[in-house]
Amino acid sequence: MGYWFDDPTLKALAPLALSSSIRGLTTIFNTPKIYAGFNVIPEGPVIGPTTMDALENRCKKKLAFVVTDEFNERYAKKAVQFLQSGGFTTEVWAKVLPEAPMENVIECAKAIKTFEPDMIMAVGGGSVMDLSKGAWILYERPDLTDLGMISPLDKLNLRQKAMLVAVPTTSGTGSESTGAAVFHDSSANRKIPVAHDELVPDVCILSPEFTISMPPELTAGTGLDVLAHAMDAAIAPSGNEYTVPLALKATEMVFQWLPRAYKNGDDREARFRMIIAANIAGIAFGQSGCHLTHSFGHSLGAVYEMHHGLCVGFFIPHSFQFCSKVTDKHLAICKSLDIPAPNAEEGLRNLLAKVRELLTELNVPLALRDFGITEDDFEAKLPKLVEYAYGDVDTFLSPRPITAEQCEKVMRYAYEGKDIDF
């Protein structure tokens, strides 16, 4: 089966199209309307403007289809109560599966078509929001039967039937503010990223109350996803004056607030700051792209069924060391974090020491072997790890081009916990 990112023309055009010289001709900065705070889904009367003002005026039929999973159904019920208070008729679909399998997307789209809403609301983590985007596409465009072939260059003409509202319950993916979605092709056991400007939600509602229930392991994994998004965006060739400051701020916030949220899940301030950081990083990477952290992370997660955020966070040091041969943009991160950087090499060394210190604080191993992956198993699956990493769309957005042979070498170094020195 082919995917949109297998197109050799797109592979060749992507680095050029996202370069600063080309993007400087026309820069688009697209974000949803954002509501953030502890009272964005009020349970009683509110004085002044509320979140409902951004919803009811856009929906003539006032039919809201709420997409969620079994775990987040309790939060979906709170969202439903809020919608009903504004005169919406609702239907809850709580059947989202982890990693958004393609079959699950199609099933959801069929349910949406039956209900015919003018609002789709996603209440959940990355899988819920990504699946909602896929189902929304199929609802708006029933003529499109293969999500894996949707190119960023296609005109989808969404929003003819419904608007999209995202309510994240984790502080990680940033999907509530990006045009990105990742689906799982079960037949190939492969993650399929889709990126399109029209997939940016119309409204995102950031309620930190919905993230307090996350256990420490999920807090760490989702938080590292934020860090990978932010640090990738900070050095991406496609970054610009809009995205880089946001990426740097999100990076600062993760180092400050993630350890607190990890150690004490009831720390309301830490939860609030982390959901903001996730959103800021989402806006940044959504418009500048991620690169090798996600190429390798997508591969590792697919082959070993590991948490996405944990995988991409693990590969931050390897990605930055590899890219440091062609860029010193990491010095901006050093300056933002007040890390000593008398030169590019020492700055990188000090920055990655701080990253590894955070990983250790979050109980994340610094070598793949320490995840319990045996050497025999690693060697047996290495060809697939390399295939997925090299073929990933984010690979073509890397500041430094990489070959399949170099992908294999990075994986081997990562297994041993060695610094990338090539």
C-alpha positions, -999 to +999 in steps of 0.1 A: +000+000+000+013+035-009+010+066+012+011+103+003+045+108+017+059+080-005+055+103-035+091+111-047+081+145-059+067+155-025+099+141-009+120+163-031+098+194-027+092+192+011+126+205+022+126+232-004+090+243+003+096+247+040+129+265+037+131+300+050+137+315+015+105+300+001+083+304+032+093+340+032+073+346+001+040+337+019+039+328+056+006+315+070+000+315+107-031+294+115-044+288+150-078+279+165-096+302+189-082+292+223-100+291+256-078+282+285-083+281+323-102+265+351-136+279+341-137+273+303-164+247+308-185+264+334-211+245+354-231+276+364-239+311+353-210+332+340-208+369+338-194+381+305-182+362+274-179+324+277-167+295+256-202+290+244-201+323+224-176+307+200-198+277+195-235+285+193-232+312+167-214+288+143-239+260+146-274+266+132-286+231+138-269+229+172-262+192+168-229+182+185-212+148+180-188+142+209-160+118+202-141+102+231-129+069+245-139+048+275-115+065+299-124+100+290-161+095+288-165+111+323-150+143+309-171+140+278-202+140+300-191+173+315-187+187+280-221+174+271-237+191+301-221+224+290-233+220+254-268+211+264-269+243+286-263+262+254-292+244+236-272+217+218-285+183+211-257+158+216-246+123+208-215+107+225-194+081+207-170+066+232-154+039+211-120+054+202-092+029+203-056+037+212-034+049+182-065+057+161-066+026+138-079+033+103-109+009+108-118+028+140-118+061+121-141+047+094-165+033+121-167+068+137-173+085+104-203+063+098-218+072+131-212+109+124-229+106+090-260+090+107-262+119+132-254+147+107-240+172+132-228+207+126-202+204+153-177+176+161-161+178+195-131+156+204-127+151+242-095+131+250-059+126+243-040+126+210-057+094+197-091+109+202-083+142+185-065+125+156-093+100+150-118+129+151-099+147+124-099+116+102-136+109+108-144+146+101-126+143+067-147+113+058-179+130+069-172+161+049-157+143+020-172+108+016-156+106-019-122+103-001-117+066+008-080+065+017-068+088+044-032+077+038-032+094+004-043+128+015-015+153+006-009+187+023-013+201-013-048+188-017-078+211-013-102+194+011-128+222+014-138+211+049-164+229+071-192+226+047-210+204+072-194+209+106-168+227+127-142+209+148-137+216+185-109+199+204-108+194+242-075+177+252-074+157+284-036+152+282-008+178+280+012+164+251+003+160+215-008+196+207-033+181+182-059+206+195-039+233+177-023+216+147-033+204+113-015+171+120-030+137+127-015+102+131-035+071+122-025+034+126-025+012+095-032-021+112-025-042+081+010-028+078+015-021+115+026+014+106+018+049+119+005+071+091+009+109+096-013+133+078-007+170+077-031+196+063-038+232+071-075+227+070-073+202+099-065+228+124-095+228+148-118+259+149-118+261+187-097+244+213-108+243+250-079+238+275-093+227+309-064+217+332-090+200+354-093+173+327-055+164+330-053+160+368-062+123+366-031+114+344-009+089+362+029+098+365+039+076+336+014+092+312+023+126+326+060+119+317+053+105+283+029+133+272+053+159+287+082+146+267+061+148+236+057+185+243+095+189+247+102+170+215+077+192+196+092+224+211+129+216+207+124+203+171+105+234+162+132+256+177+159+243+152+137+234+123+147+249+089+111+259+084+109+278+116+101+316+115+096+346+136+062+334+147+071+298+156+106+300+171+097+322+201+067+299+209+090+269+207+115+284+231+088+294+256+073+259+255+107+244+261+112+266+291+078+257+305+084+220+302+117+221+322+100+242+348+067+225+352+068+189+340+088+176+371+063+192+394+033+177+375+051+143+374+058+143+412+024+156+422-005+151+398-027+173+420-005+203+415-031+225+397-006+252+387+017+227+371-012+210+353-023+244+340+011+254+328+017+221+311-015+222+291-006+257+280+029+245+271+015+216+251-007+240+232+021+265+225+044+238+213+016+224+191+012+258+174+049+260+169+056+226+155+023+225+136+036+253+114+073+245+113+073+207+115+091+181+136+120+161+123+142+132+135+129+129+171+096+119+155+110+099+127+128+076+151+100+079+177+073+068+153+094+038+142+102+027+178+066+032+189+052+012+160+076-017+162+076-021+200+042-006+208+056+020+231+041+053+241+046+079+215+058+107+238+082+084+256+097+074+222+102+109+207+115+123+240+141+095+242+155+105+208+160+142+215+197+138+223+204+116+193+185+140+169+202+171+182+237+155+181+231+144+145+218+178+134+245+197+151+269+190+122+249+215+101+232+239+125+239+258+157+203+269+163+204+249+196+223+280+210+189+298+211+176+271+234+207+274+256+201+311+258+165+307+267+173+282+294+203+301+307+226+272+299+263+281+295+273+280+258+307+296+251+306+278+217+282+256+198+298+223+209+299+231+246+264+245+244+251+213+229+268+192+255+254+213+283+219+213+268+218+176+263+230+170+298+200+190+310+177+169+287+192+136+301+188+149+336+151+154+330+148+120+314+164+104+344+141+124+368+112+110+349+126+075+351+132+072+314+161+050+303+190+066+283+196+034+262+171+013+243+185-019+259+174-006+293+137-006+281+140-044+283+147-049+246+170-079+242+199-078+217+185-106+196+151-090+194+167-056+185+187-072+157+157-091+144+136-059+142+163-035+132+155-036+095+119-027+102+130+001+126+152+015+099+126+012+072+100+030+092+124+058+104+139+065+070+105+064+053+088+087+078+076+121+065+094+139+093+127+126+081+125+148+051+121+179+073+154+173+091+180+201+092+205+176+081+196+150+055+200+114+066+205+081+048+191+047+056+225+036+066+228+065+090+193+057+104+206+022+112+237+036+129+216+060+150+195+031+161+225+011+171+240+040+190+207+045+207+205+008+217+239+011+235+232+046+248+261+061+229+266+097+218+261+103+181+296+112+167+291+111+130 
